[in-house]
Amino acid sequence: MKRFGEHEVLREISFSLGAGEFVALIGPNGAGKSTLLGTLIGLILPDSGSAHILDQDVAQPGEGWRLELGYVPQEFRGFDWMQTGELLDYIAAFYPRARRRWPDLEDWAELPRRTRVRELSGGQRQRLAILLALRHRPQVALLDEPVSSLDPKARRDFVQLLHSNCKARAAVCLLSSHILSDLEPLADRSLILHHGRLLGDWDATDRREDLRRLYPLAPASSPQDLPTTLEVLATTAEGGLLVGGWRRLSEPERAQLEQVWRSVTPADMESVFLALTSGERT
Ligand SMILES: Nc1ncnc2c1ncn2[C@@H]1O[C@H](COP(=O)(O)OP(=O)(O)OP(=O)(O)O)[C@@H](O)[C@H]1O
């Protein structure tokens, strides 16, 4: 739990991150994503509770743990007077020589080494923050909206690079973003945060196969008529439903249900996000 004054910003959140997982952290503005990431990196101290990544208690970092972390902040500030090359060399000095390079990431960033940080464009500044945080190929990458200022090609290439690295090195990657189309095809899991609570933690297969959006075909369609194996997770303003448990239905049950409800496949990340955060949850 984390409180700022009287405001409870994170509540009863529990999840674990395992090796090789590429996880999307999504939620509306003010949901608590940055606070959660700050807690995981050890920058923000929770008032109660604990957080573990790869079995490591983040409040009690063991020797070498910091070397295995990479954190991309939502906004990169400071070092304005330095040239980007100087800053990269300066930060590299904190890491052992063998950990200072990720050539593909450096090629992707295409940063002019002699330009001062204050003269970089917003997107270049974001590329610099990414390079500073990840060039040592950490085992745990925590990224707070790292792609919001990047152009579409840079965004796509970066997310793919990050994903390939995560899989090749069995690293953990937790990435918050509002651009769900980037994450949809790659995320193994999606965590949905709203008002400081974790509303959902689905792995991609569960979300695709087990969740469905249903829309009434007849005015008389009522959630009470649904098979009891289905769980209604949220209702939307248009009378639609987000349901879980689709996998457990037999073919005849699905056919019967589809006479009165139109089932929309798949329940993609965006529709699940919208139903849970703007619909009425049950
Ligand atoms: N240092 C602080 N002092 C007081 N309140 C804070 C502080 N940092 C964050 N908050 C509050 O905590 C809540 C969560 O903020 P947070 O930045 O974690 O949200 P977020 O999900 O990252 O939002 P966004 O998508 O807009 O970046 C907000 O209501 C915010 O006003």
The ligand as a Gaussian input file, in Angstrom:
#p B3LYP/6-31G(d) Opt

LIG

0 1
 N        4.681000      12.792000      -5.050000
 C        3.348000      12.763000      -5.027000
 N        2.650000      13.423000      -4.096000
 C        1.302000      13.377000      -4.047000
 N        0.533000      12.677000      -4.907000
 C        1.181000      11.985000      -5.865000
 C        2.607000      11.998000      -5.981000
 N        2.949000      11.210000      -7.035000
 C        1.793000      10.762000      -7.550000
 N        0.737000      11.213000      -6.858000
 C       -0.685000      10.884000      -7.092000
 O       -0.773000       9.484000      -7.151000
 C       -1.732000       9.089000      -8.142000
 C       -1.067000       8.122000      -9.098000
 O       -0.094000       8.825000      -9.853000
 P        0.845000       8.063000     -10.883000
 O        1.798000       9.081000     -11.439000
 O        1.409000       6.862000     -10.232000
 O       -0.220000       7.618000     -12.004000
 P        0.008000       7.016000     -13.468000
 O       -0.878000       5.816000     -13.580000
 O        1.452000       6.806000     -13.723000
 O       -0.571000       8.189000     -14.377000
 P       -0.235000       8.684000     -15.881000
 O       -0.777000       7.653000     -16.833000
 O       -0.986000       9.962000     -15.958000
 O        1.246000       8.871000     -15.980000
 C       -2.234000      10.376000      -8.791000
 O       -3.469000      10.704000      -8.201000
 C       -1.184000      11.397000      -8.436000
 O       -1.753000      12.675000      -8.317000

